[in-house]
Amino acid sequence: MTKRTRITWAAASARRLERQFLAKSARTGTPVADVAAAMLGVHAQVLSAAELSVGLRTEDITRVDVRNALWPPAPPTAPGPAPSLVKTHGPRGTVHLLPARDLPMWCAALPAIPGGPSPFAPDVRLTEDQAEQVVTAIGDALDGRFLTIDELGEEVVARTSPWAGDLVMPAFQTMWPRWRQVLHRAGHRGALSFGPNRGRKVTYTRPPHFAPLPPEEATRLLVLRHLRAYGPATPRHFARWLAAPPAWARGLYEELAGAGEIEEVDFEGTPSWVAAGDTDFPAAPERDELVRGVRLLPYFDAYAIAAQPRDLLFPGAAYERALAGGQAGNFPVLLVDGVVAGVWHQLRRGRRTTVTVEPLGRLTARQERELAVRAERVGAVLEARAELVVGEVRVGPHA
C-alpha cells in the first residue's frame, strides 16, 4: 500500500497564502493579469471589491491600474491596445475579472460543465438552435463596439427574429426579452464581456478573438490550476467552487488520477488531491512566517471562497459572524495568522474612506500596528485617505 503524504492545515494555508500574494505582496511592476491569474479569477459583481482583491495583493496597484488593464486608454487617432484583463461571466456564472490570455481555457471549460434544468417555463425557453443564434448574434453585434443592454437587444432581434425580443422573462417587477436568458452563456463562450460604463449605464463589448482549447484539455487544465492555487482539494471542493455537479467533478478527478496527473494526499485526515509532484509544502519556521500576520480581504475575495475546508478557515465564532448562512464572501474578512478572525467594512465619502474592523478576539500591539498599515493600503488602492476604526461593524452582509 502506497503511503500518502500528510499535509496539515497550517502547511496548506502557508502555501496558499504565498501563491495568492497574501504572504508577500506582488512586487512593483507585476502585471495586474498575473495577480488575477494567481487567484484563478477575481469576483467582480462589485468592481470596487475586485479592485481591492487585486490591489491588496500588491505593493502599488490601484483601481486605475485595474481599470486600465480592462479598458486600456486609446490614443486619440489610433485603436487602443488589447486588454490584458476581461470582465465577464466566470465561475458559478458570476461576473469575474479573468486574464485575457486565459480565455481559451475558461471559454472551453465553463461551457463543458453540465447544466441543470432550465428555470424557465417551456413557453419562455429558447430552443438550443435559438440559443446558438442569439450567442452568435451577440458576438457579431459587439465586435469592436460598446453597446448598452438596450442597444444590444435591438441588434440581437435584428440579427435573429422577433421571438428573441418577446417580453417573457420575469425580472425585478418587469419583463425582460427572451434573448437575455443566455447572456451568461455568451460570456462563457467568449462572445461578450463588459465594457466601461457610459455614465450610469453598463456597456458590453466582445473580448479579443481567440481559439478555445478542446474541452477535455480545458477542464484538465482548470483542475490543475485549481489544485495549484487552492490544493489540497477534493472533487467536492472543486465542484462547490464552480457550482458544478459533484459527480462530474469526481469523474474528472478519476480520469486525471488514472493518467497520473494528480496524486492523493492526506489532508488533515481526509483523502485529498494535489497536482502530481506538487507535494512540497512549507515547514516550520518558514510555514509560520508565511501564515503569521494580519490581512484584509474584501467582499467575495477568491481566497475566502475557494480555500477549503471552510470550517478550518472560519474557526469558532468566525463561522457564525463572517459567513451568511454558510456562504463565504458576503462579509469582508479579517485574517489573523491565516484564519478568519473578524469582519470589516469601508465607507467612502469623497476622498476619504472609513475602514471599520471588528476583530473577534483581542489583537496584540503588533497586530494593531499591522492592521493600521493594511487599512492605509485599502485607501491607497481606492485612491482615498483611509481612517481606521476598530469597533463593531453594524451593516449586514453584502452591504
C-alpha positions in Angstrom: 0.0 0.0 0.0 1.4 3.4 -1.0 1.9 5.8 1.9 0.2 9.1 1.3 1.9 12.4 2.1 0.4 14.0 5.2 -0.4 17.7 4.9 -1.6 19.9 7.8 -3.9 22.9 7.6 -1.1 25.2 8.6 1.2 24.0 5.8 -1.6 24.2 3.2 -2.5 27.7 4.4 1.1 28.9 4.2 1.4 27.7 0.6 -1.9 29.0 -0.5 -1.2 32.4 1.0 2.2 32.5 -0.7 0.8 31.6 -4.1 -2.0 34.1 -3.7 0.4 37.0 -3.0 -1.1 37.3 0.5 2.0 36.2 2.4 4.2 38.6 0.4 2.8 41.3 -1.8 3.4 41.1 -5.6 6.4 43.4 -6.3 6.1 46.7 -8.1 5.7 46.2 -11.8 3.8 42.9 -11.5 1.1 42.9 -14.2 -2.5 43.0 -13.0 -3.3 40.0 -15.1 -0.6 37.9 -13.2 -2.3 38.7 -9.9 -5.7 37.7 -11.3 -4.3 34.5 -12.7 -2.8 33.5 -9.4 -6.3 33.9 -7.8 -7.9 31.9 -10.6 -10.2 34.8 -11.3 -11.4 37.8 -9.4 -15.0 38.1 -8.3 -16.3 41.3 -9.8 -20.1 41.7 -9.2 -18.9 44.8 -7.4 -16.0 46.3 -9.3 -14.6 48.1 -6.3 -14.3 44.8 -4.4 -12.4 43.3 -7.3 -10.1 46.3 -7.4 -9.3 45.7 -3.7 -8.8 42.0 -4.2 -6.1 42.7 -6.7 -4.6 45.9 -5.1 -4.3 44.4 -1.6 -2.1 41.7 -3.0 0.4 44.1 -4.5 2.7 46.9 -3.4 1.4 49.7 -5.7 -1.5 48.7 -7.9 -4.6 51.0 -7.6 -8.1 50.9 -9.0 -6.9 52.9 -12.0 -4.4 50.2 -12.9 -7.1 47.6 -12.8 -9.4 49.6 -15.0 -6.6 50.4 -17.4 -6.0 46.6 -17.7 -9.6 46.1 -18.5 -10.1 49.1 -20.9 -6.7 50.5 -21.9 -6.8 54.2 -22.8 -7.0 54.6 -26.5 -4.7 57.1 -28.3 -6.8 59.9 -29.9 -6.1 58.8 -33.5 -5.5 55.0 -33.3 -7.0 51.9 -31.8 -6.1 51.2 -28.2 -4.0 48.2 -27.1 -5.8 44.9 -26.4 -6.9 44.5 -22.8 -4.9 42.2 -20.5 -7.9 41.6 -18.3 -11.5 40.9 -19.2 -14.6 41.4 -17.1 -17.1 38.6 -18.0 -19.1 35.7 -16.7 -16.8 33.3 -14.9 -17.1 30.5 -12.3 -20.6 30.0 -10.9 -21.9 32.2 -13.7 -21.0 35.3 -11.7 -19.1 38.2 -13.0 -15.3 37.9 -12.8 -12.1 39.5 -14.0 -10.1 37.0 -16.0 -6.8 37.3 -17.8 -7.4 37.7 -21.5 -4.6 35.1 -22.1 -6.6 32.5 -20.1 -9.9 32.9 -22.1 -9.1 29.9 -24.3 -9.2 27.8 -21.2 -12.2 29.4 -19.4 -14.4 29.6 -22.6 -13.9 25.9 -23.3 -14.1 24.6 -19.7 -17.1 26.6 -18.4 -19.4 25.5 -21.3 -18.3 21.9 -20.7 -19.9 21.9 -17.2 -23.2 20.0 -17.3 -26.1 22.4 -16.7 -29.2 21.8 -14.6 -32.8 22.0 -15.8 -33.9 25.4 -17.1 -35.6 27.6 -14.5 -38.0 29.0 -17.2 -41.4 27.7 -18.3 -41.5 25.8 -21.6 -43.1 28.7 -23.4 -40.3 31.1 -22.2 -37.3 28.9 -23.0 -35.1 29.2 -26.1 -34.5 26.1 -28.1 -30.9 25.0 -28.4 -30.9 26.3 -32.0 -32.3 29.6 -31.0 -29.8 29.9 -28.1 -26.9 29.4 -30.6 -28.4 32.0 -32.9 -28.5 34.5 -30.1 -24.9 33.9 -28.9 -23.7 34.3 -32.5 -25.7 37.5 -32.9 -24.3 38.9 -29.6 -20.7 38.3 -30.7 -21.2 39.8 -34.1 -23.1 42.8 -32.7 -20.4 43.6 -30.1 -17.3 43.1 -32.3 -15.4 46.3 -32.0 -18.2 48.2 -30.3 -19.5 49.1 -26.8 -23.3 48.8 -26.5 -25.8 49.2 -23.7 -28.2 46.3 -22.9 -31.0 48.0 -24.9 -28.8 48.7 -27.9 -27.6 45.1 -27.8 -31.1 43.9 -27.6 -32.1 45.8 -30.8 -29.1 44.3 -32.6 -29.9 40.7 -31.4 -33.5 40.9 -32.6 -32.5 42.4 -35.9 -29.9 39.6 -36.4 -32.3 36.8 -35.4 -36.1 37.1 -35.3 -38.8 38.9 -33.3 -39.1 35.9 -31.0 -35.8 37.0 -29.4 -37.4 40.2 -28.3 -40.6 38.7 -26.7 -41.0 40.2 -23.2 -41.5 36.8 -21.4 -38.8 36.7 -18.7 -40.0 37.9 -15.2 -37.3 40.2 -13.7 -37.5 42.8 -10.9 -41.2 43.6 -11.3 -40.8 43.9 -15.1 -40.3 41.6 -18.1 -37.1 41.1 -20.0 -36.8 40.0 -23.6 -36.4 36.2 -24.3 -32.8 36.5 -25.6 -31.4 37.7 -22.2 -31.6 34.2 -20.7 -28.4 33.2 -22.5 -26.4 36.4 -21.7 -24.1 34.4 -19.3 -23.7 31.7 -22.0 -22.4 34.4 -24.4 -19.9 35.4 -21.7 -18.8 31.8 -21.2 -18.4 31.3 -25.0 -16.2 34.4 -25.4 -18.9 36.4 -27.3 -19.5 39.0 -24.7 -17.6 40.9 -22.0 -18.3 44.1 -20.0 -17.1 47.5 -21.3 -16.7 50.7 -19.4 -19.8 52.3 -18.0 -21.4 55.0 -20.2 -22.5 57.4 -17.5 -24.7 55.2 -15.2 -25.3 52.6 -17.9 -23.4 49.3 -18.3 -21.9 48.6 -21.7 -20.9 45.3 -23.3 -18.3 44.5 -25.9 -16.6 41.5 -27.4 -13.2 40.3 -25.9 -10.2 39.8 -28.2 -10.7 36.9 -30.6 -9.2 33.6 -29.6 -9.4 29.9 -30.4 -10.9 27.9 -27.4 -8.9 24.9 -26.2 -10.5 21.4 -26.7 -13.0 21.0 -23.8 -11.2 18.0 -22.4 -7.9 19.9 -22.3 -9.5 23.0 -20.8 -11.2 21.1 -17.9 -8.0 19.2 -17.3 -6.0 22.5 -17.1 -8.7 24.1 -14.9 -8.4 21.2 -12.3 -4.6 21.5 -12.2 -4.8 25.3 -11.9 -7.3 25.0 -9.1 -5.1 22.5 -7.2 -2.1 24.7 -7.6 -3.9 27.7 -6.1 -6.1 26.0 -3.5 -4.9 22.4 -3.1 -5.1 20.1 -1.5 -8.7 19.8 -2.6 -11.3 17.1 -3.1 -13.7 16.8 -6.1 -16.4 18.2 -3.8 -14.3 21.3 -3.2 -13.8 21.8 -6.9 -17.5 21.3 -7.7 -18.5 23.7 -5.0 -16.1 26.4 -6.3 -17.6 26.0 -9.8 -21.2 25.3 -8.8 -20.8 22.1 -10.9 -22.4 18.7 -10.4 -20.3 16.7 -7.9 -20.5 13.5 -10.0 -19.0 15.4 -13.0 -16.1 16.6 -10.8 -15.4 13.1 -9.4 -15.2 11.8 -13.0 -12.6 14.5 -13.9 -10.5 13.6 -10.8 -10.7 9.9 -11.6 -9.5 10.5 -15.1 -6.6 12.7 -14.0 -5.7 10.2 -11.3 -5.7 7.4 -13.8 -3.4 9.4 -16.1 -1.0 10.1 -13.2 -1.6 13.9 -13.4 -2.8 14.2 -9.8 -1.9 12.3 -6.6 -3.7 11.6 -3.4 -2.6 13.1 -0.1 -3.8 13.0 3.5 -5.0 16.5 4.3 -6.0 16.7 8.0 -7.2 13.1 7.8 -9.2 13.5 4.6 -8.2 11.9 1.3 -7.5 15.0 -1.0 -5.5 15.7 -4.1 -2.7 17.8 -5.4 -1.1 18.0 -8.9 1.4 15.2 -9.4 4.7 16.0 -7.8 3.4 19.2 -6.2 3.8 18.0 -2.6 6.5 20.5 -1.4 4.7 22.4 1.4 6.5 24.9 3.7 7.7 23.5 7.1 8.1 25.4 10.3 9.5 28.0 10.8 9.1 29.1 7.2 5.4 28.0 7.4 4.8 30.0 10.5 6.4 33.1 8.9 4.2 32.9 5.8 1.0 32.4 7.8 1.7 35.0 10.5 0.2 38.4 10.2 -3.0 40.5 9.6 -4.7 40.8 6.3 -7.9 42.4 5.0 -9.9 40.6 2.2 -12.9 42.4 0.5 -16.3 41.0 -0.4 -16.2 37.7 -2.3 -12.4 37.5 -2.3 -11.3 34.4 -4.1 -9.3 33.1 -1.2 -12.2 33.3 1.3 -14.5 31.5 -1.2 -12.1 28.8 -2.6 -9.9 27.8 0.3 -11.3 24.7 1.9 -12.3 23.1 4.3 -14.4 26.1 5.3 -14.7 25.2 9.0 -10.9 25.5 9.4 -10.7 28.8 7.6 -13.6 30.2 9.6 -13.0 28.6 13.0 -15.2 29.1 16.1 -17.1 32.3 16.3 -15.9 33.3 12.7 -18.2 30.6 11.2 -21.2 32.4 12.6 -20.1 36.0 12.3 -18.3 36.1 9.0 -20.5 33.7 6.9 -24.0 34.3 5.8 -25.9 31.0 6.1 -22.6 29.2 5.5 -21.9 31.2 2.3 -18.5 32.9 2.1 -17.9 36.3 0.6 -20.9 38.3 1.9 -18.7 39.9 4.5 -15.2 41.4 4.0 -13.0 39.4 6.4 -10.0 40.0 8.7 -7.4 37.3 8.6 -5.2 36.8 11.6 -2.4 34.3 11.2 -4.1 32.6 8.3 -7.7 32.2 9.6 -10.7 34.5 9.6 -10.8 36.4 12.9 -13.2 39.2 12.2 -15.1 41.3 9.7 -14.7 44.8 8.3 -16.4 47.4 6.2 -15.4 50.5 4.4 -17.5 53.6 3.8 -16.2 56.2 1.3 -17.1 59.9 1.5 -15.4 61.9 -1.2 -11.6 61.5 -0.9 -11.8 59.7 2.5 -12.8 56.2 3.4 -13.5 54.9 6.9 -12.3 51.3 7.4 -14.2 49.8 10.4 -12.7 46.5 11.6 -14.4 44.2 14.1 -11.9 41.7 15.5 -13.4 38.6 17.1 -10.6 38.5 19.7 -8.0 40.8 21.2 -5.3 41.9 18.9 -1.7 42.3 20.1 0.1 45.6 19.8 2.0 44.3 16.8 -1.2 43.2 15.1 -2.8 46.5 15.7 0.1 48.3 14.0 -0.1 46.0 11.1 -3.8 46.5 10.8 -3.3 50.2 10.5 -0.9 49.6 7.6 -3.4 47.3 5.9 -6.2 49.9 6.3 -3.9 52.5 4.7 -3.4 50.2 1.8 -7.2 49.9 1.3 -7.3 53.7 1.0 -4.3 53.7 -1.5 -5.9 51.1 -3.7 -9.2 53.2 -3.8 -7.2 56.5 -4.2 -8.6 57.8 -0.9 -7.3 58.6 2.5 -8.2 55.9 5.0 -9.3 56.3 8.6 -9.2 53.1 10.7 -11.8 52.5 13.3 -11.7 49.3 15.5 -15.2 48.5 16.6 -18.5 46.8 15.8 -19.4 46.5 12.1 -23.1 47.4 12.1 -24.0 46.7 8.5 -25.3 43.4 7.3 -23.9 41.0 4.7 -23.0 42.5 1.3 -23.9 46.0 2.4 
